[in-house]
Amino acid sequence: MHQKTWIALAVLATAGAASAQSSVTLFGVLDVGVAHVTGEGVSRTGLSTGGANISRLGFRGTEDLGGGLAAGFWLEAGLDVDSGSGKTSGALAFNRRATVSLSGPFGELRLGRDDAATFLNTLIFDPFLTNGVGGTNAFIMLGAPIQVSNAVGYFLPRELGGFYGQVQYAFGEQPSNADNSKQGNYAGARVGYRTGPFNASLATGKLKGATGAEDVKAHNAGVSYDFGVVRPMLLWASEKKGAVKITAIELGATAPLGNGELRAQVSRYSTQPGSADWHKLALGYGYHFSKRTQVYGAVARLKNDSGAQRSIGLQGLAATGTTLGGSSSGYEIGIRHNF
């Protein structure tokens, strides 16, 4: 096509977007590193992905509908930068989020695939944002969902003096004559208060299984306070499936150091019944070359009690096995670039 035609089309598109007061943004994160994980006498070295932030490619947009109303969409696909693959069986799919929404003075109504309400606290109140060798295990204990499909969510308006919250319901879409027509249904809620340096939130939810014994119930709460020189945070999380219950307590902190941020966490995971407990220590640092580019490193160690067999793993590099009561360790060095 002639260059002048391209210019004319670009001008028309810009004018149309301005008149409709709409916007579309391309965004993403590319994060890849070199990592080493060790189990009982077995180790693995290679490239990891998402050590600081999950790699992704996304599109989001809004349109002003007038009268304080706005329509929006959000499409976000996870990536494995180490292999160039998408997160869904190697294919590029909008597995992280695919929503359309209507917002206004009443809040926001959002439909589609979205983060589960019970996942968000385990993300926000973890200094490693659940990522890399240092990230919390509190969101992968007994099968509570990270994202949910077929979801309808409502979010409170932002101008509520610091209070925020959401309710969410996702349909399992089972036929009415199925043995368990509610299998796959998820219901969750989250409420919190954030003002200045203080933030606290709690959440609860339930994912229906094929039987009542396979239902997963999740509850969690977190609190943080930014003192400027350090931001301590406390995360409590519990998941129950059948007769098994795992409870996690994580004490973490971030602190500015030089042109970057120091991160640390110590956590304990208790299993009932039995002695399948484990604990974890992690320390990391991210150096900011700019607002968009960071290099980071982290080390972590996990120790199992006699009945546990957990290992440190990270995306892109599978964990090595441990024996009952054994230990696992890992380290990584990587680079993250936002766009």
VEXDREN-2710 file (C-alpha; in Angstrom, 1 decimal):
% VEXDREN-2710
k/r/px/py/pz
1/MET/0.0/0.0/0.0
2/HIS/1.2/3.5/-0.8
3/GLN/2.9/5.3/2.0
4/LYS/0.5/8.3/1.9
5/THR/-2.4/5.9/2.2
6/TRP/-0.9/4.4/5.4
7/ILE/-0.5/7.9/6.8
8/ALA/-4.1/8.8/6.0
9/LEU/-5.4/5.7/7.7
10/ALA/-3.3/6.4/10.7
11/VAL/-4.6/9.9/11.0
12/LEU/-8.2/8.7/10.6
13/ALA/-7.7/6.0/13.3
14/THR/-6.2/8.6/15.7
15/ALA/-9.1/11.0/15.1
16/GLY/-11.7/8.3/15.6
17/ALA/-10.1/7.2/18.8
18/ALA/-10.0/10.7/20.1
19/SER/-13.6/11.5/19.2
20/ALA/-14.7/8.3/21.0
21/GLN/-12.4/9.0/23.9
22/SER/-11.1/5.4/23.8
23/SER/-7.7/3.9/24.1
24/VAL/-6.0/0.5/23.4
25/THR/-2.7/-0.4/25.0
26/LEU/-0.2/-3.1/24.1
27/PHE/1.8/-4.2/27.2
28/GLY/3.9/-7.1/28.5
29/VAL/6.7/-8.5/30.6
30/LEU/9.7/-10.5/29.4
31/ASP/11.5/-12.2/32.3
32/VAL/14.1/-15.0/32.0
33/GLY/17.0/-16.1/34.1
34/VAL/19.6/-18.8/34.8
35/ALA/18.6/-21.0/37.8
36/HIS/19.8/-24.0/39.7
37/VAL/17.6/-26.3/41.9
38/THR/18.8/-29.1/44.1
39/GLY/17.0/-32.0/45.9
40/GLU/18.5/-35.0/47.7
41/GLY/21.7/-35.5/45.8
42/VAL/20.1/-34.5/42.5
43/SER/20.3/-31.1/40.8
44/ARG/19.2/-29.3/37.7
45/THR/20.5/-26.2/36.0
46/GLY/18.9/-24.3/33.1
47/LEU/16.8/-21.3/32.1
48/SER/13.8/-20.2/34.2
49/THR/11.1/-17.8/33.3
50/GLY/9.1/-15.4/35.4
51/GLY/11.6/-15.2/38.3
52/ALA/10.6/-11.6/39.2
53/ASN/7.3/-11.3/37.3
54/ILE/5.4/-13.7/35.1
55/SER/6.2/-13.2/31.4
56/ARG/3.1/-12.1/29.5
57/LEU/1.7/-10.3/26.4
58/GLY/-1.4/-8.3/26.7
59/PHE/-3.9/-5.9/25.2
60/ARG/-6.2/-3.7/27.2
61/GLY/-8.6/-0.9/26.3
62/THR/-11.3/1.4/27.5
63/GLU/-14.1/3.5/26.0
64/ASP/-15.8/6.4/27.6
65/LEU/-19.6/5.8/27.3
66/GLY/-20.6/9.1/28.8
67/GLY/-22.5/9.7/32.0
68/GLY/-19.6/8.3/34.1
69/LEU/-19.7/4.9/32.4
70/ALA/-16.9/3.2/30.7
71/ALA/-16.5/-0.1/28.8
72/GLY/-13.3/-2.0/28.9
73/PHE/-11.5/-5.2/27.8
74/TRP/-8.4/-7.0/28.9
75/LEU/-6.6/-9.9/27.1
76/GLU/-3.4/-11.3/28.7
77/ALA/-1.4/-14.4/27.7
78/GLY/1.3/-16.0/29.7
79/LEU/4.7/-16.7/28.1
80/ASP/7.7/-18.9/28.7
81/VAL/10.6/-16.8/27.5
82/ASP/13.1/-19.6/27.9
83/SER/11.4/-21.6/25.2
84/GLY/9.3/-19.0/23.4
85/SER/6.1/-21.0/24.1
86/GLY/2.8/-20.0/25.5
87/LYS/1.6/-21.2/28.8
88/THR/-1.3/-23.4/27.5
89/SER/0.4/-26.6/26.3
90/GLY/2.9/-24.5/24.5
91/ALA/0.3/-22.4/22.6
92/LEU/-0.3/-18.7/23.0
93/ALA/-3.7/-18.3/24.7
94/PHE/-5.2/-15.6/27.0
95/ASN/-4.9/-17.9/30.0
96/ARG/-4.1/-15.2/32.5
97/ARG/-7.0/-12.9/31.8
98/ALA/-9.7/-12.5/29.2
99/THR/-12.4/-10.1/30.4
100/VAL/-14.9/-7.4/29.3
101/SER/-16.2/-5.0/31.8
102/LEU/-18.6/-2.1/32.5
103/SER/-17.6/0.4/35.2
104/GLY/-19.0/3.6/36.6
105/PRO/-19.9/5.2/40.0
106/PHE/-21.4/1.9/41.0
107/GLY/-18.1/0.0/40.7
108/GLU/-17.1/-2.5/38.0
109/LEU/-18.9/-5.5/36.6
110/ARG/-16.4/-7.9/35.0
111/LEU/-17.0/-11.1/33.0
112/GLY/-14.7/-13.7/31.6
113/ARG/-11.5/-15.4/32.8
114/ASP/-9.8/-13.6/35.7
115/ASP/-7.7/-14.0/38.8
116/ALA/-9.5/-15.9/41.6
117/ALA/-10.4/-13.7/44.5
118/THR/-8.6/-16.0/46.9
119/PHE/-5.4/-15.9/45.0
120/LEU/-4.8/-12.1/45.2
121/ASN/-3.7/-11.9/48.8
122/THR/-1.1/-14.6/48.3
123/LEU/0.3/-12.5/45.5
124/ILE/0.2/-9.0/47.1
125/PHE/1.5/-9.9/50.5
126/ASP/4.5/-12.0/49.3
127/PRO/7.7/-10.0/48.8
128/PHE/8.5/-12.2/45.8
129/LEU/5.0/-11.9/44.3
130/THR/4.8/-15.8/44.3
131/ASN/7.6/-15.9/41.7
132/GLY/10.9/-17.6/41.4
133/VAL/12.8/-19.7/43.9
134/GLY/11.8/-17.3/46.7
135/GLY/8.0/-17.2/46.1
136/THR/5.5/-18.4/48.6
137/ASN/3.9/-21.9/48.4
138/ALA/0.7/-20.6/49.9
139/PHE/-1.2/-20.5/46.6
140/ILE/-0.3/-24.1/45.5
141/MET/-1.2/-26.1/48.6
142/LEU/-4.3/-28.2/47.9
143/GLY/-5.7/-27.0/44.6
144/ALA/-7.4/-23.6/45.1
145/PRO/-7.6/-21.9/41.7
146/ILE/-5.2/-19.1/40.6
147/GLN/-7.5/-18.0/37.7
148/VAL/-11.1/-19.0/37.1
149/SER/-12.9/-19.2/33.8
150/ASN/-16.6/-18.4/33.1
151/ALA/-16.5/-15.9/36.0
152/VAL/-18.8/-13.0/36.9
153/GLY/-17.2/-10.5/39.3
154/TYR/-18.2/-7.3/40.9
155/PHE/-15.7/-4.7/42.3
156/LEU/-16.5/-1.9/44.7
157/PRO/-16.0/1.7/43.5
158/ARG/-12.6/3.1/44.3
159/GLU/-13.7/6.2/46.2
160/LEU/-14.7/4.5/49.4
161/GLY/-12.2/6.1/51.8
162/GLY/-9.6/3.3/51.4
163/PHE/-12.0/0.3/51.5
164/TYR/-12.0/-2.1/48.5
165/GLY/-13.6/-5.4/47.8
166/GLN/-15.0/-7.9/45.3
167/VAL/-17.3/-10.8/44.9
168/GLN/-16.9/-13.5/42.3
169/TYR/-18.7/-16.5/40.9
170/ALA/-17.5/-18.9/38.2
171/PHE/-19.6/-21.5/36.5
172/GLY/-18.4/-25.0/36.2
173/GLU/-21.0/-25.4/33.4
174/GLN/-21.9/-29.0/34.1
175/PRO/-25.2/-30.3/32.6
176/SER/-28.1/-30.3/35.0
177/ASN/-28.4/-34.1/35.0
178/ALA/-24.7/-34.7/35.9
179/ASP/-23.9/-36.6/39.1
180/ASN/-22.6/-33.4/40.5
181/SER/-24.0/-30.5/38.5
182/LYS/-22.1/-28.0/40.6
183/GLN/-18.6/-29.5/40.0
184/GLY/-16.2/-26.7/39.0
185/ASN/-18.3/-23.9/40.4
186/TYR/-16.3/-21.4/42.3
187/ALA/-17.4/-18.6/44.7
188/GLY/-15.1/-16.2/46.3
189/ALA/-15.0/-12.8/48.0
190/ARG/-12.3/-10.4/49.1
191/VAL/-12.4/-7.2/51.2
192/GLY/-9.6/-4.9/52.4
193/TYR/-8.6/-1.4/53.6
194/ARG/-5.7/0.6/52.1
195/THR/-4.6/4.0/53.2
196/GLY/-1.2/5.6/52.9
197/PRO/1.4/3.0/53.9
198/PHE/-1.1/0.6/55.4
199/ASN/-2.8/-2.3/53.5
200/ALA/-4.8/-5.2/54.9
201/SER/-7.1/-7.7/53.2
202/LEU/-8.9/-11.0/53.8
203/ALA/-10.5/-13.4/51.3
204/THR/-12.5/-16.6/51.3
205/GLY/-13.7/-19.0/48.6
206/LYS/-14.7/-22.5/47.6
207/LEU/-14.2/-24.6/44.6
208/LYS/-16.7/-27.5/44.1
209/GLY/-15.2/-30.9/43.4
210/ALA/-16.6/-34.0/41.9
211/THR/-17.7/-35.0/45.5
212/GLY/-18.0/-33.1/48.7
213/ALA/-14.7/-34.7/49.8
214/GLU/-13.0/-33.0/46.8
215/ASP/-14.2/-29.5/47.5
216/VAL/-11.4/-27.0/48.1
217/LYS/-12.0/-24.3/50.7
218/ALA/-9.5/-21.4/50.8
219/HIS/-9.1/-18.6/53.3
220/ASN/-6.3/-16.0/53.6
221/ALA/-5.4/-12.7/55.0
222/GLY/-2.5/-10.3/54.7
223/VAL/-1.3/-7.0/56.2
224/SER/1.6/-4.7/55.3
225/TYR/3.0/-1.3/56.4
226/ASP/5.5/0.7/54.5
227/PHE/7.8/2.5/57.0
228/GLY/9.9/3.9/54.1
229/VAL/13.1/2.1/55.1
230/VAL/11.4/-1.3/55.2
231/ARG/7.9/-2.7/54.4
232/PRO/7.1/-5.7/56.5
233/MET/4.2/-8.0/55.6
234/LEU/2.4/-10.9/57.1
235/LEU/0.5/-13.5/55.1
236/TRP/-1.8/-16.2/56.6
237/ALA/-3.4/-18.8/54.3
238/SER/-5.4/-22.0/54.8
239/GLU/-6.7/-24.6/52.3
240/LYS/-8.8/-27.6/53.2
241/LYS/-9.7/-30.6/50.9
242/GLY/-11.6/-33.4/52.5
243/ALA/-9.9/-34.3/55.8
244/VAL/-6.6/-32.6/54.9
245/LYS/-5.8/-29.0/55.8
246/ILE/-2.7/-27.0/55.2
247/THR/-2.0/-23.7/56.9
248/ALA/0.7/-21.3/55.8
249/ILE/2.2/-18.4/57.7
250/GLU/4.7/-16.2/55.9
251/LEU/6.6/-13.2/57.4
252/GLY/8.2/-11.1/54.6
253/ALA/9.7/-7.8/54.0
254/THR/11.0/-5.5/51.2
255/ALA/13.4/-2.7/51.7
256/PRO/15.0/-0.1/49.3
257/LEU/18.7/-0.7/49.0
258/GLY/20.8/1.4/46.6
259/ASN/19.1/1.6/43.2
260/GLY/17.0/-1.5/44.0
261/GLU/15.0/-3.5/46.5
262/LEU/15.9/-6.2/49.0
263/ARG/13.4/-9.0/49.5
264/ALA/13.2/-11.6/52.2
265/GLN/10.7/-14.1/53.6
266/VAL/10.5/-16.9/56.1
267/SER/7.4/-19.3/56.0
268/ARG/6.0/-22.3/57.7
269/TYR/3.4/-24.8/56.3
270/SER/1.5/-27.0/58.7
271/THR/-0.5/-30.1/57.5
272/GLN/-3.3/-31.7/59.5
273/PRO/-3.5/-34.5/60.1
274/GLY/0.0/-35.9/60.0
275/SER/3.5/-34.5/60.1
276/ALA/3.8/-33.3/56.5
277/ASP/5.0/-29.9/57.4
278/TRP/7.7/-27.8/55.8
279/HIS/9.3/-24.4/56.1
280/LYS/11.2/-22.1/53.7
281/LEU/13.7/-19.3/53.8
282/ALA/14.4/-16.9/50.9
283/LEU/16.5/-13.8/50.2
284/GLY/16.6/-11.8/47.0
285/TYR/17.5/-8.4/45.4
286/GLY/16.4/-6.6/42.3
287/TYR/18.5/-3.8/40.8
288/HIS/16.6/-1.2/38.7
289/PHE/18.5/0.0/35.6
290/SER/15.3/1.9/34.8
291/LYS/11.6/1.9/35.5
292/ARG/11.3/-0.8/32.9
293/THR/14.4/-3.0/33.3
294/GLN/15.5/-4.9/36.4
295/VAL/18.2/-7.5/37.1
296/TYR/17.5/-9.8/40.0
297/GLY/18.8/-12.6/42.0
298/ALA/17.4/-14.9/44.8
299/VAL/18.4/-17.9/46.9
300/ALA/16.1/-20.1/48.9
301/ARG/16.1/-23.3/51.0
302/LEU/13.2/-25.6/51.9
303/LYS/13.3/-28.2/54.7
304/ASN/10.6/-30.9/55.1
305/ASP/9.5/-32.5/58.3
306/SER/9.4/-36.3/58.4
307/GLY/6.1/-36.7/56.5
308/ALA/6.7/-34.0/53.8
309/GLN/8.3/-34.3/50.4
310/ARG/8.2/-30.8/48.9
311/SER/10.8/-29.3/46.5
312/ILE/11.8/-25.8/45.3
313/GLY/10.8/-25.4/41.7
314/LEU/10.2/-22.5/39.4
315/GLN/8.6/-21.9/36.0
316/GLY/10.7/-23.2/33.1
317/LEU/12.9/-25.5/35.3
318/ALA/11.2/-28.4/37.0
319/ALA/12.0/-29.2/40.7
320/THR/14.2/-32.1/41.5
321/GLY/12.9/-34.7/43.8
322/THR/13.4/-35.0/47.6
323/THR/13.0/-37.8/50.0
324/LEU/10.6/-37.7/52.9
325/GLY/12.0/-35.3/55.5
326/GLY/14.6/-34.1/53.0
327/SER/15.6/-30.6/51.9
328/SER/15.7/-28.6/48.7
329/SER/17.5/-25.4/47.6
330/GLY/17.7/-23.1/44.6
331/TYR/19.1/-19.9/43.2
332/GLU/18.5/-17.8/40.2
333/ILE/19.9/-14.7/38.4
334/GLY/17.7/-13.1/35.8
335/ILE/16.5/-10.0/33.9
336/ARG/13.0/-8.6/33.6
337/HIS/11.9/-6.0/31.1
338/ASN/8.5/-4.4/31.1
339/PHE/6.9/-2.7/28.0
END
